[in-house]
Amino acid sequence: SNAAAGSWKLKNFANLSANAMTFTYKVDGDDVSFNDPTGDSYTAKINGNAVPYTDGSGITGTTVAVNRQGKDSLRETYRRDGKVTSWDSLTVAANGKTMTIKNHNLKNGRSMTSTADKQ
């Protein structure tokens, strides 16, 4: 199992609702699924093809592909109309209690790093 498996809660986001700060990854071999209480979700094969990303707000047309970047790291690449729009790099600390999420939004040229604690 990948260290990303489990429920996580973002830290230091004063402007997000509690629902938007909590998310869960399930990893079973090469199968990974993500969901959060706002309705965002996907189920994909690690190092497999892009799959539909369900957006809880009802926006459709986004896909995500998940690649393993190491024992405790995954990369999610998001596409819309076949073009990469953003990617997230998820890395779990050696103690398994903290995840660093690096997000790069190619549409607006911004990058952000956040931290989540395992619940």
N, C-alpha and C positions, 0 to 999 in steps of 0.2 A: 504494500500500500504506500502511496505517496504521502508525505508529511502534510500536504495541504488538506487532506481529508479531515473533516470536522466542522464545527460551527465556530464562526469568528465574529468579532465585533470591532468595528473601526474605532480608533481613538482620535480625540482632538478635532471633531467636526461639530462645531456649535450650531451650524445652520442646517443640519440634517435631522430628520425625524428618527426616532429610535428604530422604526422599521427599516429605514434606508441604511442603517449602520450595521445591521446583522445579516450574515450570509452563511451558507453552508455548501461545502464541497463534499461529495462522496466519490471515492476512488476505489475501484475494484479491478485490479489488473490494469488493463489499458482503457477501461471505461471510466469516464469522469462525468459527473453531473453537478450542476451549480443551481442554486435557487436562493431567493431571498423573500422576505415577507411582502414586498411590493409587487410580486408576480413575475419578476425577471427570472429566466431559467434557460438551461440548455442541457442536453445530454450528448456527449461526443466520445469518439475514440481518440486517445492520445496518439499523436503523430498520424492521425487519420484525416479524412476529408472535412471540409467546413460543413457545419450543420446550422439549421435555423436557430436564431436567438429569439426567444420569446420575451418581449418587452412588456412589463406590467402596465404601461400606460397605453398599450394598444398599437404602438408604432410597429410596422412590419417591414420586412425586407433586409434585415441585418442578419449576417451569418457570422459564426465564430469557428475557428480552428484552434485546437489545443495541441501544443507541442511540449515534450519534456525537455527541460534545459539542464537537468541534473537530478540527482536523487531527491532533492527537496525543493525543486523549482519547476514551475510550469509557465508557459507563455500562451496567452490568449490573443489571437489576431482577429480583429473585427473587420468585416467587409460590408460594403453597401454598393449595389450595382457592380459587383466584381472588383471594386477598388478598396484597398486598405484604408480604413478611416482612423483606426487607433489600435494600440496593442497594450496589454497589461502583462507585466512580468511579476509573478508571485513567488516569493522566496521565503521559506520557513526557516527560522533560526535553529541552530543546532539543539537548543533546549526544547524545541517543539512547541513553545508557548507564544511566539510572536511571528507574525507574517508581515513582510515588507512588500508593498504593492507599488510598483512603478508604472504609471500610466502615461502614455504618449499619445496625444490627440493630434493627428496629422492634419485635420481640417482647420484647426485654429492655431497650430504650431506651438501648443502648450504642453508642458510636462508637469507631472505632479507625483510626489512620493507620499504615501500614507502608511500607517502601521495599524495592524489589527491584533487583538489578543484572542487566544483560543478560549472558547467558553466551556 
